[in-house]
Structure formats: C-alpha cells, structure tokens
Amino acid sequence: MRTVELGRTGLRVSELGLGLASIGGMFAAVPQQQAVATIDRAWELGVRLFDTAPVYGYGLSEQRAGLALRGRPRGEFVLCSKVGRLIEPGGPDLQPIWAEPPPGIGPRLDYSYAATIRSFEASLERMGIDRIDVLHIHDPDLDFPTASTEAFRALAELRGRGTIRAISLGVNHAEVAARFLRATGVDGPDCILLAGRYTLLDQTGADELLPLCEQLGVAVLAAGVFQGGVLTETADGVPRGYARAPREILERIDRLRALCREYGVPLLAAAVQFPLRHPAVPAVVVGARTPREIAEVAAWHELEIPPEFWAALRSRL
C-alpha cells in the first residue's frame, strides 16, 4: 500500500487508515479476538495509520488497539487518538451507540488544560504504548472557547516537548475546523480529521476548509466516506438504508450508481478514492469490524479507476 507524507508533520502514513470505533462496539458488540484480528489483517494489507479515541467504547477501542499494536515496530505505524472527554466512574455523557460499555464508567466532556493532559496520559496507559503520534481535539464545537484555548495550549506544549508529533481536530463540521484554524493561526493544528464532509455525497468541506488547509499546509484525513453507512447500505440498490435517507440523497445515489455502471466502477471504490484526489487529503480513514471488511475496503482502495470516470463525475457533481 502506498505511503504518503502527512502534511507538515514529518510523519508518513498509508493512504488508507483504519478507524477503530467499530471494534469498540459501535452499534454492535465485537469480540476481542475479532477486534484484534481485524487490526492484524489491516497490518498485513499494509495499513499503517490507526485512529482511536477514549470515547470509543469508553476505553475499549484503545485497549484493543494496544493489544494489537504494541508488539509492532513503533516506528512503522502512526497512531492517533483524541482528547475532550475523560473516561471515569460515573461519567454522565453516555451515548447509546456503544453496545458493550464497561460497567460503572462513562465519558465526561472536559476541554480544560488539566483534563486534556489527564486524557492523554490515560490513553497511553490504556494502550500500553509509549506515544501517540497525532492527537485530535475531539468535537471542539461542543465547547469551542475552552477547546480552542486550554485544550489547544496543552497539545501545543506536548508538541513542543516532542511528546506528540502533531495536533489535530476530529470534527464533523467543516466550518468548525475552519474557525479553529483562523483562531489559532500559523502555529495551529497540523491535521484535520474530517468526517463526512468531503465525500461523494457531501463536498461542503471544499467550500472553505480544504482550500484553507491547502494554503496552510494542514493535512486532511477524510473519514466517513460511506456517509454513515448510507452508501454501503444502498450501493447495490437493495433498499436496506432507504428508510433513513432523505429522498434527495437517494436520488443522488441513484445517479452515482448509474455513472458507476457506465464506467464499470464499483460505487464503494469510488467512495474510498474520491477524497484522495484533493491535494489537501493524503489519506482516508475507514472503519471495519471484521478482517473481511478491511480487506474489502483495501481492495476498493487499490482498484484502478479510469480517468474518464473522474472527469465524468466532476462534470455531474
């Protein structure tokens, strides 16, 4: 698998990264052996970028990431995690999407300087790994004033000491990341993990954020390329996901499917590769809960797509 420079960070990553929310039990429980096997299969396929977070299964994802990765040569992979939520007894910000949360603990939103340092140290302890390469401020829109000052100051200190290599944001809203970049200036984040806003179905990230990132040399990791599962559930025309998708989205998917049929391109291969065509996007991050799923995504990533398809897509978006 190809590796690329991650913007100005000095890190090299595989073009395909594995997001580890699913193995933390997002929407459905994942046995530990299966979770570790999924990461092992990703490694076999050449994936060297792994993204987790404390809130993913309330520590479960990070624990499993550690089990699978801490025996690997540390210089051969890039590990990302997040700050913004402390996992602690009685944490009140419970989310129903986690199928197997540890009993008695939960997340508490806190972007203060002290909590940011505590969160980072707790992540290292859960994973049993000596460092985190890229540390995202997770969902900074939930308390932008504190996230953009105290949390950012903590990460800047960690970066200055060489404890982390890069500061990043993990966001679902492109305008929030653009606001953060403007607020923190040239010494601000080195990366942005952008979920669902530069995809076949939603290019709002290209309105302001991606040009700004290109200008500043900030790398964008594109996540959510299947738009929360809507594309995977409708790619073959079987209406599993039709009930939860707006009509205009379904009509757009129909047009995309027709274009893909015209050029013999699997829709999901186009979804994985589309963000990589932007110069600000060196890599995509895609979740998987089984070895088979990550192998399928890797095959879509490696599939050769004719230039004529991309030209036709650009004219029809």
N, C-alpha and C positions, 0 to 999 in steps of 0.2 A: 504494500500500500504506500502511496506517495506521502512524503512528509514535507511540511512547508514551514516557513518562518511565521511565528505568531506575532505579527506586527513588530513593535519596537522592543519587545520583551527580552529578546535574545533566546527565547525558547523555540524549539521545533516540535511540531505536533503532527500527527497523522491527519489527513484531510477528513477522516471520519472519526468522530469521538463517540464514546458510549456514555449516555446519561444513565444514572443509577437510581432514579426514582422508582422505577418499576420493581427492581429487586428489593426495595424497601417495603414492598407490599402495597403499592399504589393500586387501588381498586380491587385487587385480588391477592391473596396470600401467595408467597413464593417460598418453597422450601429452601433452606440454607444451601443444601448440596446443589440444587438447581441454580441458585444465585451465583455461587462460586463457579460453577461450570459455565455459566454464561460469560462471565468475565474471562475465564480461561480460554473459551472459544474466540472471544474478541481478540485476545492476545495472539492466538495462533493465526488469526486473519490479518494481523499487522496493526491493529488498533493500539495507539499509544497515548490516547487522550481520554481521561476518565473524569466525569463530573458528578459530584455527590453533594449532599447538604445535610446539616444536622436535622432539619425538619423532615427529611425523607424517612418515614417510619420511626421518627423520634429517636434517631441514632442507629437504627437497624441497618440502613444503607451504608453508613460509614463503617460500621463494624464489619459488614460483609466485604466492603471494598478492601479493608485492611487484611482480612483473611486471604483474599485472592491475590493481593498485590505486594504485600510486604516481603515476600520472598523473591521478588523480581529485582533485577539490577536497577537501582534507584535512578540512575542517570538516563534510563531508556524510556521513561514514560513521564507524562505531565499529568499531575493530579490537581484537580480543582475542588474546592468546597466553598462554603458560604458562611456569612455572619448576618446577624439581625434577629435571630431567635435563640434563646437559651433553652436547652432541654433540661428540665428539672422537676423534682417532685411537686405535684400539684399545678404544673404549668397550665394556664387556663385557656390558651388559644388552640383548642383541639379542632382537628379537621377530620370530617367523616370519611375522607378518601383513603385513609390508611387502614388496611384490612387486619393487621396484626400488631397494633401498637403495644409496646411494653406496658404492663400494668402500673398505674400509680404515677406515671410521669407524663409530661407534655411540654409543648413549647410556650415560651413567654416572649413576646415581642420586646426587644430592647436594643436600641442602636447606640447606647451610651458608650463612651470610651472604655470604661471598665468592663462592661458586658461584652464588647467586641473582643477584647483581649481574652476574657474568660472563654468565650465561644471558640476562638481559635485554639486555645490550649486544650479544651475539652475534645475538639475534633481530632487533634493529634493523638490524644490518649485513646479515644475510641478506636482509631485506625491502627495504632501502634506503628506509625510511620513517622520518620524523622522530620519531614517538612511537607508543606502544601505549597505548590508552585504558584497557582492562581487562586486568589481569594476574592470571591464576589460579595458585594453588599447586596443582600437578597431583598427584593421588593422594596427599594428605598422610598417609593411613593407612599408607603404606609406611615412614615414619619420623616418626611423629606428634610425638615430643618435639622433634626438630630443626625440622620444618616449622612447628610452632606457636610457635616461639621465634625461631630465627635467620632462617628464610625470611620469616616474618611481619614481623620487625623491618626487614629490608631493604626489603620492599614498603611498610611504613609510612613509611620515610624517603623513598622515591621518591614516594609520595603526598603527603607533607608538602612536598616541594620542587615539586610540580606536574608532575613528570616523567611520572607516570601519573595517571589520574583516579580509578581505583577498584581496590581489592583484591578478589580473588575466590578461590574454591576451585573446582577441577574435580574432581568426585567421582562415584563410582558407588554410594556407600553413604550414605544419608541420615543415619544415626546418627553417622558420622564428621564430617559438616558440623555437626550439632547440637553435638557435643562441642567442635569448634573454636570455634564461636560462644560457647559458655559459657566456654571457656578464655580468650578474648581480650576479652570484654566489649563495651561500647558502642562502643569505637573499633576494633572488629574488622572483618572483611570487609564490604564493601558489597554484594556479589553472591555468588551460588552458581550454578555451572553443574552441574546435577543430571542425571545420565544414567540413564534407565531406571527411575526410582523415583517418577515421577508420570505414569503413562500409563494407557491403557485396561486394561492387564493387570496393573499393579503400582502401587498407590497408597500404598506404605509411606512415601513422603515426607510424606504428610499426617498421619502419626501424631504426630510431634513437630516435624520440621524446618519445614514450611511455616507452622504456627501461630507458631513462634518467629521466623521471618523476617518474618511479617506484623507481629508485635509490635515488632520492632527496626527495621522499615523496610528490610530487606535484600531486594533483588530476586532472584528465582529465574529463571534461564534453563533451561527444560526441554529436555533433549536426549534422544536415544534413544527418541523417541516411537513408533517402529516396533518397539521391543523387539529390537534387534539383527537386524532383518530378518525376524523370525518373522511379524509381521503382514503385511508386503508379500508374503512367500512363500506365505501361506495365505489372503489376503484373498478370493481368488476361488474358494476351495475346491479348487484344484488342489494336490495334496499335495507340492509341492516341498520345503517346510520341515518336513513332518510327521515325518521320521525323527529330527530333532534337538530336537523339542519334547515336553515331558512331556505325558502324557495329560490331566492336569487343565487345562493351558494350552490344549490343542486343544479341550477341551470348552468352555472359556470363550470361545474364539474362535468356535466354532460358535454359541454363544448371542448373541454380539455380531453376527455376520453375520445371524442371524435377525432381531434387533432392527433392524438397518440396513435389511434388506429391507422390513420392516414400514413404515418411515417413508420409504423411498426415499432413504436417505443412504449414500453410499459409505463403507465402513469406514475407508479411509485418510484421508478428510476428517475423520471423527470423531476419528481418532487425532491429527491435526495440531492440531485446535481444542480438544480436551478440556482440556489443561493451562491454556490461556488463560482458562478460566472461574474459576480460582482467583485471588483478589485479590493474592496474592504473586507471581504469574507474569505478567510483562508480555510475554514473548516466548518463542518456541520456536526451537531451533536444529536444523536438519535437514541431513544430508549429501546430496551429489549428485556424480556423476562425469561427467554429460553435461548440455548445455544442455536437452535434453528432460526429464531428470529434475527439474531445478529448476523448470522450467515446470509440470510436473505437480503438484509439491508446492505451488507458488504458487496454482494453480487450486483445489486442495483447501482451502488456507487461506482463499481468498476465497469459497468456496461458502457460500450461505446455508442454514443448518441450522435447521429449525423448533424453537421452544422445547419443543414436546411431546416431541421426541426426547430432549432433555436431561433432561426430567422423568422419562421412562420409563427412561432409562439410570441415573439416580440411584437409582431405586427397585429396580433389578435388580443393581447392582454388589455 
